[in-house]
Amino acid sequence: MKKYLLSIFLIPVFVSAQNKYKAFIHNSKNEPLVATSVSIHKLAITILSDSSGLIVIQNIPNGKFELSFSYVGYTKKNIEISFPLKDTTAADIVLENEHAELQGVTVVSSTRSNRNIEIIPTRIEAITHEELDEKSSMKPGDIRMLLNESTGITTQQTSAVSGTANLRIQGLDGTYTQLLKDGMPLYNGFSGGLSIMQIPPLDLKQVEFIKGSASTLYGGGAIAGLVNLISKTPTPQKELSFLLNGNSAKGFDASGFYAQKFAKFGTTIFGAYNYNNAYDPANIGLSAIPKIDRFTLNPKLFFYPNSKTNGFVGVNMSFENRYGGDMKVLNGNADSVHQYFEKNISKRISTQFSIDHKLSSTDRIQFKNSIGFFNRNITQTTSAFFAQEILSFTEFNYVHQSKKSEWIAGLNMWTDNLTPRDTSTLTYQLNTIGAFVQNTYKPCRWLFIESGLRVDKNNPATIDKLKGIFFLPRMNLLFNINNNWKSRLGFGLGYKMPSPFNEDAEEKGYQNIAPINISNLKAEQSYGLHADVTYKKKVDEFFVSINQLVFYTQINNPLILSGNNFVNANGYINSTGAETNIRLSIDELNFYIGYTYADVKQHFNNTVTQQTLSPKNRVNFDVTYEIENKFRIGFEAFYTDKQLLSDGKTGKDYLIIGFLIQKMWKKMSVFINVENLTDQRQTKWDSIFTGSITHPKFRDIYAPLDGIVINSGIKINF
């Protein structure tokens, strides 16, 4: 009885002795350090910080305890704290860089794990906010230039007069690249040729690339790799900016962005209007740049009901009229000779929803969904194709973190339905359900291992033995050799279900394309390997970074358009190559050089041929001088090697040069940018069509058509 009464008496004393400790962990630039390990060794407690750098430790008894904060690349910090605390507000913990090369932490999310890019085994490249700010001054209307200037990535123009284009990674066709926004597919399928031409960069915080087979992450389609566009998120400090831009190619851009976070909610609103009149610098009577009239609106509402839950709901809307062809037709002067035109009228409305909930300091769940409605009317001189595509994506995932490993498991589902709205018989429908699991494990200080497995079930199925079921393992290793050297090795499988959306069909405007019968075709399947090594070193004010990558991707049973029918080629396509990236910094002066070697070959019917429109060699060079928030000047040059064309001829190699000057003040900046200073144009040294201007038959477009373009504008920040 005495023991019972004593235990009752001690309960409130014991409970009162349980303390809570909260802290935000970041670096000297106030960037959160995600997955920082925080330990109280005396109590055998270890937890990891979340995506905002927050840690919460519960049930700490009274007394003095040493807390240890450690993060790869940063100096370990030990702090002795006495409990109970006099101040219970969240502490501010700053970790200092152990190695100068890790200054300016880039956190990436394309693997669903918000981690420092330096400690992710998957090779991810990122264009950060600072670079996006510079590139948005060069081409504020779309992201084509932004992507085309990245090593290993090119954009392939699919129409000579309408300016549509696809994205190619390491020489492989654009149909093998998956394009995401905030981890959700929104720009695939029927919109492929227009996607990168309709995305302005002003509301983007970051762009992330994964090159090579990445189907394990987001399912079929990422055979060549994926591009994930990361939107800006609101902060307590209001952001309100406007950009006005005009160019010598008869174009005008106006856009605005607003963002702010309040106690329980926040918002971002992006709006843009882009206009271009038809432009023919070669005076050949055909538009190098079509007449474009586009309006974009992307509002998002963010919510934070409590410290454990956050999410957002948003809408992406884009309405565009793109009109190219014979200049006389575009100017309203058509006659019996001048009749050719291509018109694309498109409407895109896509919804996004995401919610993230922390179950504990080590566990969280996430649900996200997107639904896309895309209408496109393609009208040409003697034909038309009108269709509507409805796509959806839904995912649920669970994340568990510990000191040495992280587990992510989830389910997702895609639906894709193309319905013609005219007399065409080209229809398409595909439903996919997938389950995935991935693990990141750190067995020792110098090694990170990332593995994953996905199983997808597709309906309708193909003639493959497993009836549309695909098992997709992947493995990536990161070796932190020492303070200056690190290396990555990776392997992954990929697949793509048969679909009518490829570059050949896009070039034909989907005219007279026979309906695709998935059940009579094989899925395209791939495997990819890559290895790279990175060296980084800083001595005084001099900083050098060198990365060397080698890669190989093979695609079996590639789908090709034979006449008006899609068939599986008898053989495979492979891409073999290397990328070299070198960065040098001296005070405010930065140099960058990138080299891509990509040898892409078709092995069909025991015959080996070079892939068309795939230059073996590309070189990017960039030098910038910048005084932060005051002045920026940049010079860039891009060399593209000769390319094999589909008519058996070889396209000329060329060198493009450009420069940017920008003056910044506290609330405003002005800029002038010159692209293609040497006026390199395919129409200067080669014809772009055969036949008559009444019925032109267009050749491959392998070089710019718009020539030298000068643009200038103003950015205003409030």
Summary of the structure (lengths in Angstrom):
residues: 718
radius of gyration: 27.0
end to end distance: 71.1
largest distance: 109.6
contacts: 2496
relative contact order: 0.11
helix: 10%
strand: 57%
